[in-house]
Amino acid sequence: MVNEPTPRRDAFAAFRYPAVARFAVGRFLAAMATTSLSVAVGWQLYEKTGSTWALGLVGLVEVIPIVGLALPAGVAADRFPRRRVAMAAHLTLASTAAALMALSAFDGPTSLYYLVLFLTGVGMAFRGPAVGAMLPQLVPSKDFANAAAWFSSTFELASVSGPAVAGFLIAAVSGAQLAFAFACAAHLGFVFVLWSIPARPAAMTGKRQGLGDLLVGLRFVFRTKVFLAAITLDLFAVLLGGAVALLPVYAKDVLHVGPVGLGWLRAAPALGALSTALLQTRLAPWKRPGRVLLFTVAGFGVATIVFGLSTVMWLSFVALFFTGVFDNVSVVIRSTLEQSLTPDAMRGRVSAIHYVFIGMSNELGSFESGATAALVGPVLSVVGGGAGTLLVVLLVALFFPQLRSLPPLHQLEPLKENP
């Protein structure tokens, strides 16, 4: 258990606990690695093939092992020390980044890129549950929300700076080698951070449960209605309101702002999320976080509709900025809810299910937006997605009354349920 200092309500409450600052730096490095590698892979494959289909395959190849290995990865995060599982996962990711660097340097065949990306998905499958379940071992429940806001801030900062670093390195050598090398070094940096954090014993103790182990996280999510409601909101909001996938179309054919404008549009949600994450570190706990969650997801839908209808750059930028604002509030509440309600012995398995929901919504959301746009056009696709998000909010509010009556998150305790 974490030794709690004398409670002090301030913006840096989470950093009063040992190892949290190091862990935050490590998570930032890992996010930088992920975002920079994504840019480098896209640039490299499009240079080699000139095919948008080749780019679409990247997400599919990576998401297959993430979904397929989610249950055993969750068990591993609970059965073994999470620090070790996370270190092994990031060593795998560092190795695949090094392999991509070699393929780029020696002009390797395209098929090998997809093989390496599949292995990258394997590393991501085990990384998600292990790293996601480590924070409650470092911070007590009363400061989860503050910690979640700070860690969300680091992720959003990496989402802005990682692609910028990758773009600069690609331009410097007219190739992706340095960007892949940077991703490799950043993953190794997180491994070093993990090694420096005090070891914790495995969360699961007692007799082995065989195949039942795999399903514990899934059963917990579906029995915990308030958490199920929260991740359902996120799943459908991203699935239906994923306007980001169509930004190139809007930049070229709707707003007529070219690649520079596209860059600003792409940065707008991250800037909104970063601003809100920093603000949330100073806010008092929400008195009715469930209602706040419903209103923010509805706000995300409204902002998506505004973006879909806009034909001027400044309004489109503001709308996307607010999608990031609303999404960040949702992320902080949802992640805090997960960590507060889940017993430590099953946090890895529950985190794995959560990770699958998020991963599927992102990938399928991009596919849904593109497919719908091909049928009815980009404007109807985006506006219809925003309207669908509002409908989902209404249905969740009606069918999950537990969410509307949710008390302040710092008052929640892990549910008593055997893993």
Sequence and secondary structure as in RCSB ss.txt:
>XXXX:A:sequence
MVNEPTPRRDAFAAFRYPAVARFAVGRFLAAMATTSLSVAVGWQLYEKTGSTWALGLVGLVEVIPIVGLALPAGV
AADRFPRRRVAMAAHLTLASTAAALMALSAFDGPTSLYYLVLFLTGVGMAFRGPAVGAMLPQLVPSKDFANAAAW
FSSTFELASVSGPAVAGFLIAAVSGAQLAFAFACAAHLGFVFVLWSIPARPAAMTGKRQGLGDLLVGLRFVFRTK
VFLAAITLDLFAVLLGGAVALLPVYAKDVLHVGPVGLGWLRAAPALGALSTALLQTRLAPWKRPGRVLLFTVAGF
GVATIVFGLSTVMWLSFVALFFTGVFDNVSVVIRSTLEQSLTPDAMRGRVSAIHYVFIGMSNELGSFESGATAAL
VGPVLSVVGGGAGTLLVVLLVALFFPQLRSLPPLHQLEPLKENP
>XXXX:A:secstr
     S   STTGGGGSTTHHHHHHHHHHHHHHHHHHHHHHHHHHHHHH  HHHHHHHHHHHHHHHHHTHHHHHH
HHHHS HHHHHHHHHHHHHHHHHHHHHHHHTT  HHHHHHHHHHHHHHHHHHHHHHHTTGGGTS GGGHHHHHHH
HHHHHHHHHHHHHHHHHHHHHHHTSSHHHHHHHHHHHHHHHHHHHHS     S  SS  TTHHHHHHHHHHHH H
HHHHHHHHHHHHHHH  GGGGHHHIIIIIS  HHHHHHHHHHHHHHHHHHHHHHHTTS   SSHHHHHHHHHHHH
HHHHHHHHH  SHHHHHHHHHHHHHHHHHHHHHHHHHHHHHS GGGHHHHHHHHHHHHHHHHHHHHHHHHHHHHH
H HHHHHHHHHHHHHHHHHHHHHH HHHHT   GGG        
